[in-house]
Amino acid sequence: MSDLPPSGATEPVPPASPGVPADPTRSTPPAAVPAPASGHAVDPTAPGSPTPTDPGRPAVADPAVPTQPGPPGSPGSPAVPAQPGEAANPAAPAQQGWPAYPTTSAQPGAPGDPGASAYPGAAAGSGGFAAPGQPASGGPQPWDPYRTDPAAPPQGWTWPVGAAPLPGAAYPGYALPGQPYGWHPGLDPQDPLVTPPHAGVGGWFSRCGGALRRGWRQLLPIMLLTQTVPAAVIAVLSLAFAPTDQPATGPDGAPALPDGYFEHIFAFYGVVLLAALTFGPLQSTGWAAGTWVVARQAAGEPVGVGAALRYGLRRALGLWGWTLVVSLLMTVGACFCLLPGLYAAFAFALFGPIYLFERQEPIGRAWRMFHQRFGMVLGRVALVMCALIAAAVLDGVLGAVNQLAFGVDPMGAPGTAAGAVAVAVVGAVLATPAYLAQLVGLVAAYAEQRAQEGPVNAARLAAELG
């Protein structure tokens, strides 16, 4: 046998390395042709000859002549050198002509995954790609698409730019994931005073009941002192100054008024009006104090009857003044017809909470709030009015019983006078729950309307009272 090496490659070809495939944007250079020996002529037309117009470039193979196919590392196939700094990738495709995936740099300290594809979003070990918006198996995700809490927004979710409503602005026409339409994250669905926009009349009833359960120990003495006592005094004065003379029939059959009838009528209404004006600041003190108790208890702050009355005294004159204006508007409307006066009573019903919380233009603000959400405000105020109508009906029934038991002129004798006064006082006391319902219902209705306009909670409302 000959000791000479076999013909063919003069150097052994190293085995194929499972390194990272080359950059797909970089074409594979063809096999180099050895330079001609010194002294030999070069045929410029022969394949593989160097270009005569570029004497400085080394001779390369003619690109028109394809290289022989074969797996990398086989005898006769050129070996492509790896780029400096590239790591081996055992998952790279080995067939010639397949595009190689570009490698991605791993995070510092992150363990490598030899079975994962190089493309972000591709399924690990499969070499395929995940559909847009679908999670890739085995790879870390920017947020978990399969949340355990369906009501919670995805991790990393934020309001679109310019979409989040500002305080006091109307809500946009979309909802958070898992939340009702129109919901906003600035509102607490469990707030003890503010009814969220989607809760409806059931949520309003729940807030009213919660306010009564929390504050009846403070609200009851406040209402008894500032509302029941004036109502009882006015009822007793009405018994004392009510005209007892009834119209009679004249000789010609026409009705004839008794002497001094109009004087008695004017005296009766004058005394009642004067008593109402006198007790007006005291009643306004009670409304302000009760509102303070409801708001602060909902915010979890301590309250007391004395502190509430002191707050009510600071706001009494202003609230009483606006009460006189609203009463005048209602009276004027009732003089034209009963319906305009009733409409004014509904339209201006929220003026008291508006003045206490916002302290500016309560009449105009109440009018706009009523007409912006007509059905909602009308429904809440109508429910409050039902409680007041029930109290008025009860007072009328007691008045009829009083007249039947003690006559038309109960104050004419001491015995009948004592009985009539006792019945009047009982009627005023029985009307106290209606005052509580009026206070709590209007404050809860106002808080609900504020929630319709923007994010608000009980703590903010309590702070606005001052």
Sequence and secondary structure as in RCSB ss.txt:
>XXXX:A:sequence
MSDLPPSGATEPVPPASPGVPADPTRSTPPAAVPAPASGHAVDPTAPGSPTPTDPGRPAVADPAVPTQPGPPGSP
GSPAVPAQPGEAANPAAPAQQGWPAYPTTSAQPGAPGDPGASAYPGAAAGSGGFAAPGQPASGGPQPWDPYRTDP
AAPPQGWTWPVGAAPLPGAAYPGYALPGQPYGWHPGLDPQDPLVTPPHAGVGGWFSRCGGALRRGWRQLLPIMLL
TQTVPAAVIAVLSLAFAPTDQPATGPDGAPALPDGYFEHIFAFYGVVLLAALTFGPLQSTGWAAGTWVVARQAAG
EPVGVGAALRYGLRRALGLWGWTLVVSLLMTVGACFCLLPGLYAAFAFALFGPIYLFERQEPIGRAWRMFHQRFG
MVLGRVALVMCALIAAAVLDGVLGAVNQLAFGVDPMGAPGTAAGAVAVAVVGAVLATPAYLAQLVGLVAAYAEQR
AQEGPVNAARLAAELG
>XXXX:A:secstr
   S  SS SS            TTS     B     TT    TTSTT   TT TTS  B  TTS      TTST
TS      TT    TTS  STT          TT    TTS SSTT  TTT     TTS  TTS  SS SS S T
TS  TT    TTTS  TTS   S   TTS TT  TTS TT SS   TTSHHHHHHHHHHHHHHHHHHHHHHHHII
IIIHHHHHHHHHHHHHS     EE TTS EE  TTHHHHHHHHHHHHHHHHHHHHHHHHHHHHHHHHHHHHHHTT
    HHHHHHHHHHHHHHHHHHHHHHHHHHHHHHHH HHHHHHHHHHTTTHHHHHHHH S HHHHHHHHHHHTHH
HHHHHHHHHHHHHHHHHHHHHHHHHHHHHHH S GGGSHHHHHHHHHHHHHHHHHTHHHHHHHHHHHHHHHHHHH
HHHS   HHHHHHHH 
